[in-house]
Amino acid sequence: MILDSLLKQAIRDFDKKKFQKSINLFEMIIEENPNNSEMIINKAVCLAELGKYDESLEELEKVLIHTPDDFDGLYNKATTLYDMGKYEEALSEFNHALKINPEDTNALCNKANVFVALGRHDDAISTYKIALEIHPRDIEILNNIGIVYAGDKQHYKAIEYFESALNEDKTDIDSLCNIGNSLLEIQKFRLSYECFKQAVKHDPKDFDAMFRLGIACNSLKKPEDALVYFNQILRKEKNNTDVIINKGYSLHLIGQYKQAILCFNKILKDDPEEMNSLYFKAKSTAKQNNNKQTCALITKLLELERKNAHNHEHEHNHEHEHNHEHEHNHEHGNFLNKIKSDPDFIGLRHDQNFKTLIK
């Protein structure tokens, strides 16, 4: 009875994210029964939640050394390795676990997550689809497949899966926002706006949906409406970088360039290399006809872009051999191309410094 009471309390503490308290209670149970693999695994899960991954793996090995085919031990070892960024090792453990229980959808979906981390998107999708065959109406699996397609810019395919998820629950915020995000990417701004509007209607406190709704408003050239949403978020999250930048862009769109620049400066004060802030600030200074400052901002922005491109190239050249089969497509020159086509910089077309920068 005492052990049952300890277990119940440990579970309650775990649910409240009081992981160290749970560990202490699990240790008391283990002390009475050192071979209780379930309690050892529970302790290991708590350690992983605290970021003590090596200690978690040590506990799991205590189980696996005696029972190498313990599914829960293998599954939790795999998830811990995944959290540590050891994706190939995690994949091996998930494969072992799935030999024991090939229809465990949690293991299948987490294996798919490993493939995503490795850049093996086709393998991720095929693995998610195996899980989907087992649970054809699972909203999370449908959304995960869509997210991978969206990551590969296959937005129409992604929307098919997001809509299938939404058909299972018309009020599902994630499905609505995922559809809205893909619609934004393919410039279906009105439809995107309707998705985010519906999401916010279902949950007025979902600030991520509200943020995306604000972006849709800006895309529809309704910056005044966007400001309402951004300001509402900032009343609760006053230092939210993404919201401050997009609020600045809304102010820019309505011609309040000085106020817009204050937003961008707030971000740049803490992070002088925040590239979106540099870009939008340059747009606002250009509209103020401050060519000198605009060129200085663009110079810094393009230097950062070149540095990042070099770093990406360096990382690509030092990938492990087993990753060479995956093609990495980094979109370098993105800001340069945007500056060349951005109408806000038309006034600088005859400025010699500007012409030199965008060659």
Protein Blocks (a to p, Z undefined) as FASTA:
>chain_A
ZZmmmmmmmmmmmmnopaklmmmmmmmmmmmmmmlmklmmmmmmmmmmnopamlmmmmmm
mmmmmmmmlmklmmmmmmmmmmnopaklmmmmmmmmmmmmmmbmklmmmmmmmmmmnopa
mlmmmmmmmmmmmmmmlmklmmmmmmmmmmnopaklmmmmmmmmmmmomklmklmmmmmm
mmmmnopaklmmmmmmmmmmmmmmlmklmmmmmmmmmmnopaklmmmmmmmmmmmmmmlm
klmmmmmmmmmmnopamlmmmmmmmmmmmmmmlmklmmmmmmmmmmnopaklmmmmmmmm
mmmmmmmmmmmmmmmmmccfklmmpccdddehklmmmmmmmmklmmmmmpmklmmmmZZ
